[in-house]
Amino acid sequence: MIRRGHWVEGRPLTEAELEVLTAAADGLSAQETADKLFKSRHTVIAQRRTIQAKLGARNLSNAIALAYRRRVLQPPGVR
């Protein structure tokens, strides 16, 4: 589950960024995410970089961890 319009570092993650972040948290590769969301791989990679910048993360794994800690994402099965 994702929280829509959640503000991070003064800038909100967009719906598209939240979808990409969720796919990454589900373990999908950039290509798998692109195929699932009907985007180019290049777009997914660019959105991952933007997500990392907005969260102040060092890498994608760190971005996912920060998203869970800040409750931008919630673990599956948690309401």
DRENVO-268237 format. One line per field, with one value per atom (N, C-alpha, C, CB): residue number from 1; residue in three letters; atom name; x, y, z. Coordinates in nm, 4 decimals, always signed. Glycine has a CB too. Example, Ala and Ser with C-alpha at 12.3 -4.5 7.8 and 13.67 -1.06 7.14 Angstrom:
resi = [1, 1, 1, 1, 2, 2, 2, 2]
resn = [Ala, Ala, Ala, Ala, Ser, Ser, Ser, Ser]
name = [N, CA, C, CB, N, CA, C, CB]
east = [+1.3190, +1.2300, +1.3200, +1.1308, +1.2850, +1.3670, +1.2900, +1.4084]
north = [-0.5690, -0.4500, -0.3300, -0.4473, -0.2250, -0.1060, +0.0030, -0.0598]
up = [+0.7800, +0.7800, +0.7800, +0.9046, +0.7080, +0.7140, +0.7870, +0.5725]
//
This chain:
resi = [1, 1, 1, 1, 2, 2, 2, 2, 3, 3, 3, 3, 4, 4, 4, 4, 5, 5, 5, 5, 6, 6, 6, 6, 7, 7, 7, 7, 8, 8, 8, 8, 9, 9, 9, 9, 10, 10, 10, 10, 11, 11, 11, 11, 12, 12, 12, 12, 13, 13, 13, 13, 14, 14, 14, 14, 15, 15, 15, 15, 16, 16, 16, 16, 17, 17, 17, 17, 18, 18, 18, 18, 19, 19, 19, 19, 20, 20, 20, 20, 21, 21, 21, 21, 22, 22, 22, 22, 23, 23, 23, 23, 24, 24, 24, 24, 25, 25, 25, 25, 26, 26, 26, 26, 27, 27, 27, 27, 28, 28, 28, 28, 29, 29, 29, 29, 30, 30, 30, 30, 31, 31, 31, 31, 32, 32, 32, 32, 33, 33, 33, 33, 34, 34, 34, 34, 35, 35, 35, 35, 36, 36, 36, 36, 37, 37, 37, 37, 38, 38, 38, 38, 39, 39, 39, 39, 40, 40, 40, 40, 41, 41, 41, 41, 42, 42, 42, 42, 43, 43, 43, 43, 44, 44, 44, 44, 45, 45, 45, 45, 46, 46, 46, 46, 47, 47, 47, 47, 48, 48, 48, 48, 49, 49, 49, 49, 50, 50, 50, 50, 51, 51, 51, 51, 52, 52, 52, 52, 53, 53, 53, 53, 54, 54, 54, 54, 55, 55, 55, 55, 56, 56, 56, 56, 57, 57, 57, 57, 58, 58, 58, 58, 59, 59, 59, 59, 60, 60, 60, 60, 61, 61, 61, 61, 62, 62, 62, 62, 63, 63, 63, 63, 64, 64, 64, 64, 65, 65, 65, 65, 66, 66, 66, 66, 67, 67, 67, 67, 68, 68, 68, 68, 69, 69, 69, 69, 70, 70, 70, 70, 71, 71, 71, 71, 72, 72, 72, 72, 73, 73, 73, 73, 74, 74, 74, 74, 75, 75, 75, 75, 76, 76, 76, 76, 77, 77, 77, 77, 78, 78, 78, 78, 79, 79, 79, 79]
resn = [Met, Met, Met, Met, Ile, Ile, Ile, Ile, Arg, Arg, Arg, Arg, Arg, Arg, Arg, Arg, Gly, Gly, Gly, Gly, His, His, His, His, Trp, Trp, Trp, Trp, Val, Val, Val, Val, Glu, Glu, Glu, Glu, Gly, Gly, Gly, Gly, Arg, Arg, Arg, Arg, Pro, Pro, Pro, Pro, Leu, Leu, Leu, Leu, Thr, Thr, Thr, Thr, Glu, Glu, Glu, Glu, Ala, Ala, Ala, Ala, Glu, Glu, Glu, Glu, Leu, Leu, Leu, Leu, Glu, Glu, Glu, Glu, Val, Val, Val, Val, Leu, Leu, Leu, Leu, Thr, Thr, Thr, Thr, Ala, Ala, Ala, Ala, Ala, Ala, Ala, Ala, Ala, Ala, Ala, Ala, Asp, Asp, Asp, Asp, Gly, Gly, Gly, Gly, Leu, Leu, Leu, Leu, Ser, Ser, Ser, Ser, Ala, Ala, Ala, Ala, Gln, Gln, Gln, Gln, Glu, Glu, Glu, Glu, Thr, Thr, Thr, Thr, Ala, Ala, Ala, Ala, Asp, Asp, Asp, Asp, Lys, Lys, Lys, Lys, Leu, Leu, Leu, Leu, Phe, Phe, Phe, Phe, Lys, Lys, Lys, Lys, Ser, Ser, Ser, Ser, Arg, Arg, Arg, Arg, His, His, His, His, Thr, Thr, Thr, Thr, Val, Val, Val, Val, Ile, Ile, Ile, Ile, Ala, Ala, Ala, Ala, Gln, Gln, Gln, Gln, Arg, Arg, Arg, Arg, Arg, Arg, Arg, Arg, Thr, Thr, Thr, Thr, Ile, Ile, Ile, Ile, Gln, Gln, Gln, Gln, Ala, Ala, Ala, Ala, Lys, Lys, Lys, Lys, Leu, Leu, Leu, Leu, Gly, Gly, Gly, Gly, Ala, Ala, Ala, Ala, Arg, Arg, Arg, Arg, Asn, Asn, Asn, Asn, Leu, Leu, Leu, Leu, Ser, Ser, Ser, Ser, Asn, Asn, Asn, Asn, Ala, Ala, Ala, Ala, Ile, Ile, Ile, Ile, Ala, Ala, Ala, Ala, Leu, Leu, Leu, Leu, Ala, Ala, Ala, Ala, Tyr, Tyr, Tyr, Tyr, Arg, Arg, Arg, Arg, Arg, Arg, Arg, Arg, Arg, Arg, Arg, Arg, Val, Val, Val, Val, Leu, Leu, Leu, Leu, Gln, Gln, Gln, Gln, Pro, Pro, Pro, Pro, Pro, Pro, Pro, Pro, Gly, Gly, Gly, Gly, Val, Val, Val, Val, Arg, Arg, Arg, Arg]
name = [N, CA, C, CB, N, CA, C, CB, N, CA, C, CB, N, CA, C, CB, N, CA, C, CB, N, CA, C, CB, N, CA, C, CB, N, CA, C, CB, N, CA, C, CB, N, CA, C, CB, N, CA, C, CB, N, CA, C, CB, N, CA, C, CB, N, CA, C, CB, N, CA, C, CB, N, CA, C, CB, N, CA, C, CB, N, CA, C, CB, N, CA, C, CB, N, CA, C, CB, N, CA, C, CB, N, CA, C, CB, N, CA, C, CB, N, CA, C, CB, N, CA, C, CB, N, CA, C, CB, N, CA, C, CB, N, CA, C, CB, N, CA, C, CB, N, CA, C, CB, N, CA, C, CB, N, CA, C, CB, N, CA, C, CB, N, CA, C, CB, N, CA, C, CB, N, CA, C, CB, N, CA, C, CB, N, CA, C, CB, N, CA, C, CB, N, CA, C, CB, N, CA, C, CB, N, CA, C, CB, N, CA, C, CB, N, CA, C, CB, N, CA, C, CB, N, CA, C, CB, N, CA, C, CB, N, CA, C, CB, N, CA, C, CB, N, CA, C, CB, N, CA, C, CB, N, CA, C, CB, N, CA, C, CB, N, CA, C, CB, N, CA, C, CB, N, CA, C, CB, N, CA, C, CB, N, CA, C, CB, N, CA, C, CB, N, CA, C, CB, N, CA, C, CB, N, CA, C, CB, N, CA, C, CB, N, CA, C, CB, N, CA, C, CB, N, CA, C, CB, N, CA, C, CB, N, CA, C, CB, N, CA, C, CB, N, CA, C, CB, N, CA, C, CB, N, CA, C, CB, N, CA, C, CB, N, CA, C, CB, N, CA, C, CB, N, CA, C, CB, N, CA, C, CB, N, CA, C, CB, N, CA, C, CB]
east = [+0.0847, +0.0000, +0.0891, -0.0963, +0.0495, +0.1256, +0.0378, +0.1803, +0.1018, +0.0294, +0.0409, +0.0848, -0.0691, -0.0732, -0.0336, -0.2126, +0.0428, +0.0780, +0.1647, -0.0442, +0.2391, +0.3218, +0.4400, +0.3719, +0.4591, +0.5671, +0.6962, +0.5305, +0.8011, +0.9325, +1.0324, +0.9717, +1.1124, +1.2138, +1.1536, +1.3286, +1.0310, +0.9672, +0.9111, +1.0635, +0.9321, +0.8808, +0.8031, +0.9971, +0.6813, +0.6027, +0.6508, +0.4564, +0.6381, +0.6594, +0.5345, +0.6884, +0.5538, +0.4405, +0.3791, +0.4839, +0.2602, +0.1963, +0.2890, +0.0601, +0.3494, +0.4390, +0.5590, +0.4867, +0.6155, +0.7295, +0.6889, +0.7883, +0.5699, +0.5218, +0.5021, +0.3909, +0.4546, +0.4393, +0.5744, +0.3671, +0.6731, +0.8075, +0.8701, +0.8973, +0.8529, +0.9063, +0.8432, +0.8828, +0.7131, +0.6441, +0.6948, +0.4933, +0.7140, +0.7660, +0.9060, +0.7683, +0.9898, +1.1247, +1.1171, +1.2070, +1.0275, +1.0120, +0.9623, +0.9152, +0.8898, +0.8424, +0.9505, +0.7196, +1.0684, +1.1805, +1.1894, +1.1744, +1.1108, +1.1151, +1.2377, +0.9868, +1.2959, +1.4082, +1.3548, +1.4864, +1.4457, +1.4041, +1.3261, +1.5270, +1.3730, +1.3038, +1.1675, +1.3886, +1.1595, +1.0314, +0.9327, +1.0514, +0.9825, +0.8979, +0.8489, +0.9747, +0.9394, +0.9021, +0.7932, +1.0256, +0.8099, +0.7102, +0.5755, +0.7595, +0.5772, +0.4547, +0.3799, +0.4874, +0.4559, +0.3946, +0.3851, +0.4734, +0.4238, +0.4185, +0.5001, +0.2744, +0.6243, +0.7183, +0.8462, +0.7464, +0.9327, +1.0642, +1.1539, +1.1281, +1.2523, +1.3484, +1.4195, +1.4522, +1.4513, +1.5193, +1.4354, +1.5480, +1.3050, +1.2157, +1.2147, +1.0735, +1.2086, +1.2083, +1.3381, +1.1896, +1.4507, +1.5804, +1.5860, +1.6969, +1.5363, +1.5352, +1.4449, +1.4883, +1.3298, +1.2398, +1.3005, +1.1046, +1.3727, +1.4407, +1.5425, +1.5105, +1.6159, +1.7135, +1.6433, +1.7956, +1.5321, +1.4562, +1.4034, +1.3398, +1.3545, +1.3062, +1.4191, +1.2507, +1.5351, +1.6507, +1.6846, +1.7718, +1.6827, +1.7152, +1.6117, +1.7224, +1.4844, +1.3791, +1.3845, +1.2426, +1.4228, +1.4306, +1.5649, +1.4058, +1.6635, +1.7968, +1.8682, +1.7892, +1.8413, +1.8956, +2.0253, +1.7930, +2.1093, +2.2370, +2.2191, +2.3337, +2.1189, +2.0936, +1.9480, +2.1908, +1.9072, +1.7676, +1.7265, +1.7424, +1.8119, +1.7796, +1.7583, +1.8919, +1.8430, +1.8296, +1.7000, +1.9514, +1.6631, +1.5384, +1.4177, +1.5260, +1.4198, +1.3098, +1.3017, +1.3281, +1.4157, +1.4187, +1.3663, +1.5618, +1.4110, +1.3646, +1.2149, +1.4415, +1.1660, +1.0231, +0.9397, +0.9939, +0.9860, +0.9139, +0.9216, +0.9713, +1.0393, +1.0552, +0.9687, +1.2013, +0.9601, +0.8829, +0.7358, +0.9429, +0.6999, +0.5639, +0.5112, +0.4746, +0.6027, +0.5624, +0.5073, +0.6830, +0.5701, +0.5232, +0.4908, +0.6292, +0.3967, +0.3655, +0.3889, +0.2195, +0.4440, +0.4661, +0.3345, +0.5305, +0.3400, +0.2171, +0.1470, +0.2479, +0.0153, -0.0626, -0.0807, +0.0006, -0.0179, -0.0305, -0.1291, +0.1085, -0.2218, -0.3189, -0.3038, -0.4595]
north = [-0.1176, +0.0000, +0.1237, -0.0001, +0.2249, +0.3485, +0.4640, +0.3746, +0.5642, +0.6829, +0.7898, +0.7347, +0.8242, +0.9198, +1.0601, +0.9229, +1.1285, +1.2673, +1.2893, +1.3466, +1.1880, +1.1996, +1.2927, +1.0599, +1.3912, +1.4877, +1.4326, +1.6206, +1.4440, +1.3983, +1.5072, +1.2625, +1.5468, +1.6501, +1.7736, +1.5947, +1.8070, +1.9270, +1.9118, +2.0377, +1.7956, +1.7721, +1.6407, +1.7687, +1.6416, +1.5183, +1.4195, +1.5498, +1.2918, +1.1900, +1.1882, +1.0483, +1.1818, +1.1774, +1.0378, +1.2176, +1.0267, +0.8948, +0.7996, +0.9070, +0.8485, +0.7646, +0.7185, +0.8408, +0.8082, +0.7720, +0.6703, +0.8971, +0.6861, +0.5903, +0.4519, +0.6395, +0.4474, +0.3186, +0.2529, +0.3372, +0.3315, +0.2780, +0.2330, +0.3836, +0.3109, +0.2752, +0.1461, +0.3889, +0.1318, +0.0103, -0.1110, +0.0255, -0.0952, -0.2052, -0.2450, -0.1655, -0.1462, -0.1753, -0.2480, -0.0451, -0.2043, -0.2699, -0.4132, -0.1905, -0.4398, -0.5749, -0.6598, -0.5685, -0.5998, -0.6743, -0.6766, -0.8115, -0.5929, -0.5914, -0.5150, -0.5288, -0.5642, -0.4950, -0.3738, -0.5901, -0.2914, -0.1741, -0.2170, -0.0890, -0.3216, -0.3680, -0.4273, -0.4709, -0.5050, -0.5625, -0.4531, -0.6597, -0.3509, -0.2370, -0.1653, -0.1390, -0.1428, -0.0757, -0.1537, -0.0592, -0.2845, -0.3679, -0.3626, -0.5133, -0.3706, -0.3703, -0.2371, -0.4001, -0.1276, +0.0058, +0.0701, +0.0965, -0.0059, +0.0442, +0.1716, +0.0698, +0.1659, +0.2777, +0.2254, +0.3440, +0.3163, +0.2730, +0.2460, +0.3798, +0.1604, +0.1303, +0.2593, +0.0229, +0.3441, +0.4708, +0.5579, +0.5465, +0.5641, +0.6430, +0.5893, +0.6434, +0.4581, +0.3962, +0.4285, +0.2431, +0.4171, +0.4472, +0.5933, +0.4158, +0.6835, +0.8259, +0.8512, +0.9104, +0.7859, +0.8048, +0.7484, +0.7388, +0.6373, +0.5831, +0.6829, +0.4494, +0.7491, +0.8503, +0.9669, +0.9021, +1.0097, +1.1195, +1.0798, +1.1605, +0.9572, +0.9065, +0.9102, +0.7623, +0.8595, +0.8595, +1.0009, +0.7953, +1.0954, +1.2344, +1.2918, +1.3209, +1.2684, +1.3220, +1.2625, +1.2960, +1.1355, +1.0706, +1.0935, +0.9223, +1.1459, +1.1641, +1.0316, +1.2377, +0.9380, +0.8020, +0.7871, +0.6998, +0.6954, +0.6666, +0.5771, +0.6012, +0.4887, +0.3959, +0.3510, +0.2737, +0.2627, +0.2220, +0.1439, +0.1387, +0.0562, -0.0201, +0.0736, -0.1213, +0.1736, +0.2720, +0.3517, +0.3670, +0.3839, +0.4568, +0.3750, +0.4903, +0.2449, +0.1578, +0.1539, +0.0146, +0.1370, +0.1335, +0.2645, +0.1065, +0.3771, +0.5072, +0.5245, +0.6202, +0.4761, +0.4875, +0.4107, +0.4356, +0.2928, +0.2176, +0.2896, +0.0747, +0.3393, +0.4090, +0.5341, +0.4465, +0.6060, +0.7307, +0.7075, +0.8270, +0.5819, +0.5408, +0.5935, +0.5862, +0.6118, +0.6418, +0.5127, +0.6985, +0.4008, +0.2669, +0.1929, +0.1893, +0.1028, +0.0165, -0.1266, +0.0372, -0.2092, -0.3496, -0.4163, -0.4236, -0.5152, -0.5855, -0.6437, -0.6969, -0.6347, -0.6892, -0.5954, -0.8129, -0.4773, -0.3794, -0.2723, -0.3161, -0.2387, -0.1342, -0.0164, -0.1864]
up = [+0.0000, +0.0000, +0.0000, +0.1222, -0.0771, -0.0813, -0.0351, -0.2233, +0.0172, +0.0631, -0.0441, +0.2002, -0.1015, -0.2127, -0.1682, -0.2745, -0.2548, -0.2299, -0.1080, -0.2161, -0.0674, +0.0528, +0.0258, +0.0989, +0.1108, +0.0957, +0.1543, +0.1627, +0.0781, +0.1213, +0.0876, +0.0540, +0.1866, +0.1649, +0.0980, +0.0794, +0.1335, +0.0799, -0.0596, +0.0801, -0.1221, -0.2573, -0.2575, -0.3626, -0.3107, -0.3106, -0.4159, -0.3333, -0.3856, -0.4873, -0.5743, -0.4237, -0.7042, -0.7959, -0.7961, -0.9385, -0.8531, -0.8672, -0.9421, -0.9415, -1.0503, -1.1306, -1.0485, -1.2552, -0.9689, -0.8840, -0.7778, -0.8171, -0.7218, -0.6230, -0.6848, -0.5612, -0.8080, -0.8769, -0.8995, -1.0112, -0.9415, -0.9650, -0.8333, -1.0338, -0.7287, -0.5976, -0.5463, -0.4977, -0.5634, -0.5217, -0.5989, -0.5409, -0.7280, -0.8098, -0.7638, -0.9587, -0.7323, -0.6828, -0.5491, -0.6684, -0.4622, -0.3322, -0.3487, -0.2435, -0.4562, -0.4863, -0.5527, -0.5761, -0.5763, -0.6316, -0.7829, -0.5835, -0.8510, -0.9969, -1.0464, -1.0539, -1.1538, -1.2172, -1.2922, -1.3136, -1.3414, -1.4184, -1.5429, -1.4586, -1.6105, -1.7305, -1.6975, -1.8035, -1.5902, -1.5487, -1.5097, -1.4315, -1.4417, -1.4043, -1.5289, -1.3128, -1.6232, -1.7487, -1.8221, -1.8399, -1.8300, -1.8977, -1.8256, -1.9065, -1.6943, -1.6146, -1.6247, -1.4689, -1.6247, -1.6231, -1.7620, -1.5314, -1.8656, -2.0034, -2.0219, -2.0440, -1.9721, -1.9835, -2.0455, -1.8443, -2.0840, -2.1302, -2.0093, -2.2237, -2.0285, -1.9217, -1.8792, -1.9688, -1.9772, -1.9495, -1.8555, -2.0812, -1.8790, -1.7937, -1.6515, -1.8506, -1.6363, -1.5034, -1.4297, -1.5146, -1.4988, -1.4362, -1.3932, -1.5333, -1.4780, -1.4438, -1.3232, -1.5644, -1.3183, -1.2052, -1.0770, -1.2332, -1.0873, -0.9687, -0.9144, -1.0025, -1.0025, -0.9587, -0.8893, -1.0789, -0.9449, -0.8858, -0.7479, -0.9781, -0.7354, -0.6068, -0.5042, -0.6214, -0.5424, -0.4528, -0.4084, -0.5211, -0.4999, -0.4663, -0.3693, -0.5943, -0.3970, -0.3105, -0.1704, -0.3720, -0.1613, -0.0308, +0.0380, -0.0457, -0.0357, +0.0197, +0.0383, +0.1516, -0.0526, -0.0420, -0.1206, -0.0917, -0.0725, -0.1394, -0.2609, -0.0420, -0.2563, -0.3654, -0.3574, -0.3595, -0.4477, -0.4528, -0.3284, -0.5766, -0.2808, -0.1594, -0.0406, -0.1276, -0.0297, +0.0775, +0.0609, +0.0793, -0.0630, -0.0895, -0.0436, -0.2400, -0.0705, -0.0286, +0.1238, -0.0856, +0.1896, +0.3361, +0.3945, +0.3865, +0.3403, +0.3886, +0.3657, +0.3196, +0.2527, +0.2221, +0.3241, +0.0802, +0.3645, +0.4677, +0.6025, +0.4803, +0.6382, +0.7668, +0.7750, +0.7887, +0.6640, +0.6617, +0.6288, +0.5609, +0.6135, +0.5854, +0.4518, +0.6960, +0.3590, +0.2214, +0.1623, +0.1352, +0.1969, +0.1616, +0.2897, +0.0773, +0.2811, +0.3942, +0.3518, +0.4437, +0.4395, +0.4066, +0.3674, +0.5253, +0.2762, +0.2383, +0.3603, +0.1378, +0.3621, +0.4718, +0.5900, +0.5185, +0.5854, +0.6938, +0.6494, +0.7310, +0.7387, +0.7057, +0.7954, +0.7142]
//
